[in-house]
Amino acid sequence: MAKKLEARVYAPARSALKYDKHLIQFDENLYPNRFIGDPSDKVDEAWSQLLQNPYFRVTSSEYRKVGLNRSTLGIVGSDDKVISFSAYHELHCLKTLYRWIHNDHYFPNLDRESDEFNFQKWHAEHCISYLRQATMCTASLVPITLEWNEATPGSPRPRPNPQTPRKCANWKSLDSWAAERKVDLYDLDGLAGMPGRGW
């Protein structure tokens, strides 16, 4: 008989995570939306603010409780470890897909035969795969109803209406927790164990 998988994996931020009832918006409410539309400084700033705390420190004790049988980056002069949560990677992937959709703006001189083009395409496809797996893993059972819609006059088609209240994480409570423990991955002198360095 297969071992029953624990429903809850230890997460250091669980006590900081709060939940609210929220209504996810659909097509007619698509714009204005600060995360989509034509590329602009405002859209870029919205994504930057949303993803300002993706990496953070946890104590070595918290990391052991996570139960992953692998190492992670450490902090110089401390036993603390650096991790992220899947939610941040999922948001990073959405930002990556937004940039790929608008690659003429974000990668204006990208030669389709170049290694950089192949990397950016791989990155977008990685994100599609990751988001697919994450969606199937969480498998939301929130019901979606159907209604008739005439996007083209005289041609009604069924359209999903996902506007159902659902229990959603309060992002501010989670992101505030991460902000208090934020680690800058680009500050290489603060990360322990970098190959070629003695600390």
JOTASUL-V420665 format. One record per residue. N is the residue number from 1. RES is the residue in one small letter. SS is DSSP state (H for helix, E for strand, L for the rest). Layout:
BEGIN
n;res;ss
N;RES;SS
N;RES;SS
END
This chain:
BEGIN
n;res;ss
1;m;L
2;a;L
3;k;L
4;k;L
5;l;L
6;e;L
7;a;L
8;r;L
9;v;L
10;y;L
11;a;L
12;p;L
13;a;L
14;r;H
15;s;H
16;a;H
17;l;L
18;k;L
19;y;E
20;d;E
21;k;E
22;h;E
23;l;E
24;i;L
25;q;L
26;f;L
27;d;H
28;e;H
29;n;H
30;l;L
31;y;L
32;p;L
33;n;L
34;r;L
35;f;L
36;i;L
37;g;L
38;d;L
39;p;L
40;s;L
41;d;H
42;k;H
43;v;H
44;d;H
45;e;H
46;a;H
47;w;H
48;s;H
49;q;H
50;l;H
51;l;L
52;q;L
53;n;L
54;p;L
55;y;L
56;f;E
57;r;E
58;v;E
59;t;L
60;s;H
61;s;H
62;e;H
63;y;H
64;r;H
65;k;H
66;v;H
67;g;L
68;l;L
69;n;L
70;r;L
71;s;L
72;t;L
73;l;L
74;g;E
75;i;E
76;v;L
77;g;L
78;s;L
79;d;L
80;d;L
81;k;E
82;v;E
83;i;E
84;s;L
85;f;L
86;s;H
87;a;H
88;y;H
89;h;H
90;e;H
91;l;H
92;h;H
93;c;H
94;l;H
95;k;H
96;t;H
97;l;H
98;y;H
99;r;H
100;w;H
101;i;H
102;h;L
103;n;H
104;d;H
105;h;H
106;y;H
107;f;L
108;p;L
109;n;L
110;l;L
111;d;L
112;r;L
113;e;L
114;s;L
115;d;H
116;e;H
117;f;H
118;n;H
119;f;H
120;q;H
121;k;H
122;w;H
123;h;H
124;a;H
125;e;H
126;h;H
127;c;H
128;i;H
129;s;H
130;y;H
131;l;H
132;r;H
133;q;H
134;a;H
135;t;H
136;m;H
137;c;H
138;t;H
139;a;L
140;s;L
141;l;L
142;v;L
143;p;L
144;i;L
145;t;E
146;l;E
147;e;E
148;w;E
149;n;E
150;e;E
151;a;E
152;t;E
153;p;L
154;g;L
155;s;E
156;p;E
157;r;E
158;p;E
159;r;E
160;p;E
161;n;E
162;p;L
163;q;L
164;t;L
165;p;E
166;r;E
167;k;E
168;c;E
169;a;E
170;n;L
171;w;H
172;k;H
173;s;H
174;l;H
175;d;H
176;s;H
177;w;H
178;a;H
179;a;H
180;e;H
181;r;L
182;k;E
183;v;L
184;d;L
185;l;L
186;y;L
187;d;L
188;l;H
189;d;H
190;g;H
191;l;E
192;a;E
193;g;L
194;m;L
195;p;L
196;g;L
197;r;L
198;g;L
199;w;L
END
